[in-house]
């Protein structure tokens, strides 16, 4: 077990999370809402390669975080799944 900030998982029963099975969820939550300490813990647990794979598949947009991780991992914004979805959507007309 790694000692991630449990407050990041306010909406789930933290005790029921499985670090292997729920890796995508845990990594995404830490990347979007965690701090440097939380990141260092998941980097030790999962490795940078796994983290990069997960961040590109994240399905909920948080453009500020995506810009940050894009810069850190040198990933083009177009590579993120949630950016592609938002670019495809047509603007609503009133």
C-alpha positions in Angstrom: 0.0 0.0 0.0 1.1 3.5 -0.7 0.1 6.4 1.4 -1.8 8.6 -1.0 -3.9 11.5 0.3 -7.3 9.8 1.0 -9.1 13.2 0.5 -8.4 12.8 -3.3 -10.9 9.9 -3.3 -13.8 11.7 -1.5 -16.4 10.0 -3.6 -15.4 6.4 -3.2 -14.6 4.0 -0.4 -10.8 4.3 -0.3 -10.4 1.0 1.5 -12.0 -0.8 -1.5 -9.6 0.5 -4.0 -7.2 -2.0 -5.5 -3.9 -0.5 -6.6 -3.6 -2.9 -9.5 -7.2 -3.1 -10.7 -8.0 0.6 -10.1 -4.6 2.0 -11.4 -6.2 4.2 -14.1 -8.6 5.8 -11.6 -5.9 6.3 -8.9 -3.4 7.8 -11.3 -5.9 10.1 -13.0 -7.2 11.3 -9.6 -3.7 12.1 -8.4 -2.6 13.8 -11.6 -5.7 16.1 -11.6 -6.1 16.8 -7.9 -3.0 15.6 -6.0 0.2 17.4 -5.0 3.8 16.7 -5.7 4.1 14.3 -2.8 1.1 12.3 -4.2 2.7 12.3 -7.6 6.0 11.0 -6.3 4.2 8.1 -4.6 2.4 7.0 -7.8 5.5 7.4 -9.8 7.3 5.0 -7.5 4.4 2.6 -7.6 3.5 2.7 -11.3 6.4 4.3 -13.2 6.4 7.2 -15.7 5.5 5.0 -18.7 2.3 3.8 -17.1 1.4 7.3 -15.9 1.9 8.7 -19.4 -0.4 6.0 -20.9 -3.1 6.8 -18.3 -3.0 10.6 -18.6 -3.5 10.4 -22.4 -6.7 8.2 -21.8 -8.2 10.4 -19.1 -11.9 11.0 -20.0 -12.7 14.1 -18.1 -11.2 17.4 -19.2 -9.3 19.7 -16.9 -7.4 21.9 -19.3 -5.2 23.5 -16.7 -3.9 20.1 -15.6 -3.6 18.8 -19.1 -1.5 21.7 -20.1 0.8 21.1 -17.2 1.2 17.3 -17.8 1.5 17.9 -21.5 4.5 20.1 -20.7 6.0 17.8 -18.0 5.8 14.6 -20.1 6.3 16.3 -23.5 2.9 15.0 -24.8 1.1 17.1 -27.5 -2.3 18.2 -26.4 -3.9 16.5 -29.4 -2.8 13.2 -27.9 -5.2 13.5 -25.0 -8.5 11.7 -25.4 -10.6 14.4 -23.6 -9.1 17.2 -25.7 -10.0 15.3 -28.9 -13.6 14.9 -27.6 -14.0 18.6 -26.8 -12.6 19.6 -30.2 -15.1 17.3 -32.0 -18.1 18.8 -30.3 -19.9 21.5 -32.3 -20.7 24.7 -30.4 -24.4 25.1 -29.4 -26.3 27.8 -31.1 -28.9 29.7 -29.2 
